[in-house]
């Protein structure tokens, strides 16, 4: 009996969050995740995420910082960077010189982008050529329903938004694959080469243009349809950003409805949970900042990625409008700041147990995951959180009774990955990765636990309220 009592006292508890949960709490979790699924269905691209997030923020009293002449404690502002990334802040009661509390997630997800000159005809069929974005298994993107999302911008500045394949009445599109009877050579290849990047061509039509016979009549018919509906010609693809995403809807998964299956949960699950947590805060002690970044899946480069200085510009603008800015103040603030890098982690999958180290893996249904460091091999490229900061986060979560687990991304020399954590850490911010465990990460259909989603929301709320 003494040994059992000692074990209860000393061992780390790792039971699932669903155990002993009251029906009222379960209903609360399910209600929250219904709203999350609605958000996912409206927001499959980074532009759509920013658009929907702006609507939500403005309903809660946030204003474009450009419209504010001065700022004071309690003010709520946002900054949108080229419609693909967004920063939000609530000015705190304490002096901002003492630091800010940041939670940062990313809106972009693995997908297929159209090439600049995508449209061609072959064998009486019209196709769009693509270039994959982010880390994908290419074979997963064939023979599934795909939707077209994006914008086309004409030289005169006119912007045309396109979404085809989401409404039940819309057509969908697909990338074909070989039938097994003819795939002998293909199936001998290594898995990563089974489908080649240049073969990810989207089938979009097969009816030729009616009337006099012309070459590429199917292509002409497709262009005619696009011209009649959107007023575009083939050259307009050059100034477009068009993405192909799965046409699947976000759905409850499992007989017990305990999970969410959806495209793009890496990292839209952390976008939604951090955003909704921020929108419920009033008059925080410390200035609370939420980042919705772009380009994380391809290295955070470019002027909408976190490697740019646009986020610094946002914080500097806050300082200008608080009328306290001076040389080196921004650097000082970052060195006094704390951050949760809100990015997902790979959940332990027993079917593929060999690539995980079970003692240091995240499990679905056990709460939000903390990742002290990412990187690969010998922690290469990692932001390694200091023990003191990890203890601070532990204290917040344990005091607020947040269910959490601590994990690594796979076995040593097998796994590895990165987030935006190192970018903010390089500015002097204390940072730790903190997100939802995901099954089938980077696949067209990813799986998360509803309990973990809700616990992420609670964790982010606790961080902003108590750090």
C-alpha positions in Angstrom: 0.0 0.0 0.0 2.8 2.4 0.9 4.4 1.8 -2.5 1.2 2.6 -4.3 0.8 5.8 -2.3 4.4 6.7 -3.1 3.9 6.0 -6.8 0.8 8.2 -6.8 2.8 11.0 -5.2 6.0 10.7 -7.3 5.0 9.5 -10.7 4.0 11.8 -13.5 0.3 11.3 -14.3 -0.4 10.7 -18.0 -4.1 9.7 -18.1 -6.4 10.9 -20.9 -8.3 14.1 -20.4 -11.6 12.4 -21.1 -11.4 10.3 -18.0 -13.9 11.4 -15.3 -15.0 14.4 -17.4 -18.5 15.7 -16.5 -21.2 15.7 -19.2 -21.5 19.5 -18.9 -17.8 20.0 -19.6 -18.0 17.6 -22.5 -20.9 19.5 -24.0 -18.9 22.7 -23.6 -15.9 21.1 -25.5 -18.2 19.9 -28.3 -19.9 23.3 -28.6 -16.5 25.1 -28.9 -15.2 22.7 -31.5 -18.3 23.0 -33.6 -17.4 26.7 -34.0 -13.9 25.7 -34.8 -15.0 23.4 -37.6 -17.2 26.2 -39.0 -14.1 28.4 -39.0 -12.1 25.8 -40.8 -14.8 25.4 -43.5 -14.7 29.1 -44.2 -11.0 29.5 -44.0 -8.8 27.1 -46.0 -6.2 29.6 -47.2 -4.1 32.2 -45.3 -6.0 35.0 -47.0 -9.3 33.5 -45.9 -8.0 33.0 -42.4 -7.0 36.7 -42.2 -10.4 37.8 -43.6 -12.4 35.7 -41.2 -10.2 36.6 -38.2 -10.6 40.3 -39.0 -14.4 39.9 -38.9 -14.2 38.2 -35.6 -11.8 40.8 -34.1 -13.8 43.8 -35.2 -16.9 42.3 -33.6 -15.0 42.4 -30.3 -13.9 46.0 -30.7 -10.5 45.7 -32.4 -9.5 48.6 -34.7 -7.0 48.9 -37.5 -4.0 50.5 -35.9 -3.7 52.9 -38.9 -7.0 54.5 -37.7 -5.8 55.2 -34.2 -3.9 58.4 -33.5 -3.0 57.5 -29.9 -3.2 54.3 -27.8 -3.8 53.7 -24.1 -4.3 50.8 -21.8 -7.2 48.6 -22.8 -7.2 49.6 -26.5 -7.5 46.8 -29.0 -5.7 47.0 -32.4 -4.7 44.9 -35.4 -2.4 45.2 -38.4 -2.9 43.2 -41.6 0.2 42.5 -43.7 -0.7 42.1 -47.4 -3.9 40.1 -46.5 -1.8 37.0 -45.6 -0.6 37.6 -42.1 -2.1 39.5 -39.1 -1.0 40.8 -35.7 -3.4 41.8 -32.9 -2.7 43.4 -29.6 -4.6 44.5 -26.4 -2.6 47.3 -24.6 -1.9 46.2 -21.1 -2.1 48.1 -17.8 1.6 47.7 -17.1 4.2 49.7 -19.0 5.0 48.0 -22.3 8.7 48.5 -21.5 8.3 45.6 -19.1 7.6 43.3 -22.0 4.7 41.8 -23.9 3.1 38.3 -23.9 2.9 36.8 -27.4 1.2 33.8 -28.8 2.1 33.1 -32.5 0.6 30.6 -34.9 0.7 30.3 -38.7 -2.2 30.3 -41.2 -0.5 28.6 -44.1 -0.8 24.8 -44.6 0.7 22.3 -47.1 -1.1 22.5 -50.4 -0.7 22.8 -54.2 -0.1 26.1 -55.9 -0.7 26.8 -59.6 2.3 27.5 -61.7 2.5 31.0 -63.3 1.6 29.5 -66.7 -0.6 26.6 -65.6 -3.2 25.8 -68.3 -2.6 23.3 -71.0 -4.5 20.6 -73.1 -3.4 17.0 -73.7 -5.4 14.1 -75.2 -8.6 16.1 -75.2 -8.4 17.0 -71.6 -7.5 20.4 -70.0 -5.2 20.5 -67.0 -3.6 23.0 -64.6 0.0 22.5 -63.7 0.9 22.9 -60.0 3.9 23.3 -57.7 3.5 21.8 -54.3 3.9 24.0 -51.2 5.4 22.7 -48.0 6.2 19.2 -46.9 3.7 16.8 -48.5 3.5 13.1 -49.4 2.7 13.7 -53.1 0.8 10.4 -53.5 -1.8 11.6 -50.9 -2.9 14.4 -53.2 -4.1 12.2 -56.1 -7.7 10.9 -56.6 -9.2 13.1 -53.9 -11.7 16.0 -54.5 -9.9 19.3 -54.7 -11.1 22.9 -54.6 -9.7 26.0 -56.2 -9.2 29.0 -53.9 -7.3 32.3 -54.6 -7.1 35.7 -56.2 -6.3 37.0 -59.6 -5.1 40.6 -59.8 -5.3 42.5 -63.1 -2.8 45.2 -64.1 -5.3 47.9 -63.4 -5.5 46.7 -59.7 -8.9 44.9 -60.0 -8.8 41.9 -57.7 -11.0 38.8 -58.4 -11.6 36.3 -55.7 -12.1 32.7 -56.8 -13.5 29.8 -54.8 -14.7 26.7 -56.8 -15.5 23.3 -55.2 -16.7 24.1 -51.7 -20.4 24.5 -52.4 -22.4 21.3 -53.0 -23.5 22.7 -56.4 -19.9 23.4 -57.5 -17.8 21.1 -59.6 -14.7 19.7 -57.9 -11.4 18.7 -59.4 -8.9 15.9 -59.0 -5.4 14.6 -59.9 -5.6 11.2 -61.6 -3.5 8.2 -60.8 -2.7 4.9 -62.5 -4.9 1.9 -62.1 -3.0 -1.0 -60.4 -3.2 -3.1 -63.6 -0.8 -0.7 -65.3 1.2 0.5 -62.3 3.8 -2.3 -62.1 6.8 0.1 -62.8 5.3 2.9 -60.6 4.9 0.6 -57.6 8.5 -0.5 -57.9 9.6 3.1 -57.2 10.4 4.4 -53.7 7.3 5.7 -52.0 8.4 9.4 -52.3 8.8 9.0 -56.0 5.6 7.1 -56.7 4.0 10.3 -57.8 6.4 12.9 -59.2 6.0 16.6 -58.6 5.6 17.4 -62.3 2.7 14.8 -62.4 0.5 16.7 -60.0 -1.6 18.1 -62.7 -5.2 19.0 -62.0 -7.9 17.7 -64.4 -10.4 20.6 -65.1 -12.3 19.8 -68.2 -12.9 17.8 -71.4 -15.5 19.5 -73.6 -14.1 21.3 -76.7 -15.3 24.8 -77.7 -18.3 24.6 -80.0 -18.1 26.0 -83.5 -15.3 26.0 -86.0 -12.5 23.5 -85.4 -9.4 25.0 -83.7 -6.4 23.5 -82.0 -6.6 23.2 -78.2 -10.4 23.5 -78.4 -10.8 22.1 -74.8 -8.4 24.7 -73.4 -10.2 27.4 -75.4 -13.5 26.3 -73.9 -12.1 26.4 -70.4 -10.7 29.9 -71.0 -14.1 31.0 -72.4 -15.9 29.7 -69.3 -13.4 31.6 -67.1 -13.7 34.7 -69.2 -17.5 34.7 -69.1 -17.5 34.2 -65.3 -14.5 36.2 -64.1 -13.5 38.4 -67.1 -10.0 37.0 -67.2 -7.7 35.8 -70.0 -4.8 33.3 -69.9 -2.2 36.0 -69.1 -4.0 36.9 -65.9 -2.8 33.7 -64.3 0.7 35.4 -64.2 -0.5 37.8 -61.5 -2.5 35.4 -59.4 -2.2 33.4 -56.2 -4.3 30.3 -56.7 -4.2 27.3 -54.3 -5.6 23.8 -54.6 -6.9 22.5 -51.3 -9.0 19.4 -50.4 -12.7 19.9 -50.9 -13.4 17.9 -47.7 -15.4 19.6 -45.0 -14.2 19.6 -41.4 -16.2 16.8 -39.6 -16.5 15.2 -36.2 -14.7 11.9 -36.3 -15.3 8.6 -34.5 -18.4 6.9 -33.2 -18.0 8.9 -30.0 -17.4 12.1 -32.0 -14.3 12.8 -29.9 -12.1 14.0 -32.8 -12.0 16.5 -35.6 -11.0 15.4 -39.1 -10.1 18.4 -41.4 -7.6 19.8 -43.8 -5.1 22.4 -42.6 -5.3 21.8 -38.8 -1.5 22.4 -38.9 -1.7 25.2 -37.9 -5.2 26.6 -38.1 -6.1 24.8 -34.9 -3.6 27.0 -33.0 -4.7 30.1 -35.0 -8.3 29.6 -33.9 -7.7 28.7 -30.3 -5.2 31.5 -29.7 -7.5 34.0 -31.5 -10.6 33.1 -29.6 -8.6 33.2 -26.3 -7.4 36.8 -27.1 -10.8 38.0 -28.1 -12.2 37.2 -24.7 -9.6 39.2 -22.8 -10.4 42.6 -21.3 -7.7 44.9 -19.8 -4.8 42.5 -19.4 -2.0 43.4 -17.0 0.6 42.9 -19.7 0.1 43.8 -23.3 -1.2 40.7 -25.1 -0.2 40.1 -28.7 -1.5 37.4 -31.1 0.4 36.6 -34.3 -1.2 34.9 -37.3 1.8 34.4 -39.6 2.4 33.2 -43.1 5.0 31.1 -45.0 5.9 28.9 -41.9 5.7 25.8 -44.0 8.4 27.0 -46.4 10.8 28.6 -43.9 8.9 31.8 -42.8 10.7 33.8 -45.6 9.2 36.7 -47.6 7.5 39.9 -46.5 4.5 38.0 -45.0 6.6 35.5 -43.1 8.0 35.9 -39.6 11.6 36.4 -40.9 10.5 39.8 -42.2 10.6 42.9 -40.0 6.9 43.7 -40.4 6.0 42.4 -36.9 8.7 44.7 -35.5 7.0 47.5 -37.4 3.7 46.7 -35.8 5.2 46.8 -32.2 7.1 50.0 -33.1 3.8 51.6 -34.3 2.2 50.7 -30.9 5.2 52.5 -29.2 4.7 55.5 -31.5 1.1 55.8 -30.7 1.7 55.3 -26.9 4.1 58.2 -27.4 7.0 56.5 -25.7 9.2 55.3 -28.5 12.9 55.9 -28.4 16.1 54.2 -29.7 16.6 50.6 -28.6 13.2 50.4 -26.8 11.9 47.7 -29.1 15.0 45.6 -28.4 14.5 46.0 -24.7 10.8 45.1 -24.9 11.6 41.9 -26.8 14.2 40.9 -24.2 11.6 41.3 -21.5 8.9 39.4 -23.4 7.5 35.9 -23.2 5.9 33.8 -26.0 4.1 30.6 -26.8 5.0 29.4 -30.3 1.5 27.9 -31.0 2.3 25.2 -33.5 1.1 21.6 -33.6 3.1 18.5 -32.8 3.0 15.0 -34.2 0.7 12.8 -32.1 1.9 9.2 -31.2 0.4 6.8 -33.8 0.6 3.1 -32.6 0.5 1.9 -36.2 3.8 3.7 -36.8 5.3 3.3 -33.3 8.8 2.7 -34.5 9.4 6.3 -35.3 8.3 7.6 -31.9 10.1 7.4 -28.5 7.1 6.7 -26.4 8.3 8.3 -23.2 8.7 11.6 -25.1 5.8 11.6 -27.5 2.5 13.5 -27.5 -0.8 11.6 -27.4 -4.2 12.8 -28.5 -6.7 13.3 -25.7 -4.0 14.2 -23.1 -4.1 17.9 -23.5 -1.9 20.6 -25.1 1.7 19.6 -26.0 4.8 21.4 -24.9 7.9 21.0 -27.0 11.0 22.4 -25.2 13.0 22.2 -28.5 12.5 21.2 -32.1 15.3 21.0 -34.7 16.7 17.8 -36.0 19.5 15.4 -35.2 21.6 17.2 -32.5 18.9 19.8 -32.0 20.1 21.6 -35.1 18.1 24.7 -35.8 16.3 24.4 -32.5 15.0 27.1 -30.2 15.6 25.4 -26.8 13.5 26.9 -24.0 15.3 27.8 -20.8 14.4 25.7 -17.7 13.3 28.9 -15.9 10.8 29.7 -18.6 9.5 26.1 -18.8 9.0 26.3 -15.0 7.0 29.5 -15.5 4.7 27.9 -18.0 4.3 24.8 -15.9 3.3 27.0 -13.0 0.6 28.8 -15.1 -0.8 25.5 -16.5 -0.7 23.6 -13.2 -2.3 26.5 -11.3 -5.1 26.7 -13.9 -5.4 22.9 -14.0 -4.5 22.8 -17.7 -3.9 19.3 -19.0 -0.6 19.3 -20.7 2.1 16.9 -21.9 5.8 17.3 -22.9 7.1 15.8 -26.2 9.7 15.6 -28.9 9.0 15.3 -32.6 10.0 11.6 -33.0 13.0 9.5 -32.2 16.5 11.0 -32.2 18.0 11.0 -35.7 14.5 10.1 -37.1 12.3 13.1 -36.5 12.8 16.8 -36.6 11.1 20.0 -37.6 10.8 23.7 -36.9 8.4 26.5 -36.0 8.6 30.2 -35.8 10.0 29.9 -32.2 13.6 30.5 -33.1 12.8 33.8 -35.0 11.4 35.4 -31.9 14.0 33.8 -29.6 16.6 35.5 -31.8 15.1 38.8 -30.8 15.6 37.9 -27.1 12.1 36.6 -26.3 11.6 33.6 -24.0 9.8 31.1 -26.2 8.5 27.5 -26.0 6.5 25.6 -28.6 3.0 24.8 -27.3 0.3 23.3 -29.5 -2.1 20.5 -30.3 -1.0 17.0 -31.1 -2.0 15.9 -34.7 -2.4 12.5 -36.4 -1.6 12.4 -40.1 0.1 15.8 -40.0 0.6 17.4 -43.4 -1.9 15.0 -45.0 -5.0 16.3 -46.8 -7.1 15.2 -43.9 -5.6 15.6 -40.4 -7.0 14.4 -37.1 -7.1 16.1 -33.7 -8.8 15.5 -30.3 -11.6 17.8 -29.3 -10.3 17.7 -25.8 -6.9 18.9 -26.9 -8.4 21.7 -29.0 -10.4 23.0 -26.0 -7.4 22.6 -23.7 -5.3 24.7 -26.1 -7.8 27.4 -25.9 -7.7 27.3 -22.1 -3.9 27.2 -22.0 -3.6 30.2 -24.2 -6.2 32.1 -22.1 -4.3 31.2 -18.9 -1.0 32.4 -20.4 -2.3 35.8 -21.3 -4.1 36.2 -18.0 -1.5 34.9 -15.6 2.1 35.2 -17.0 
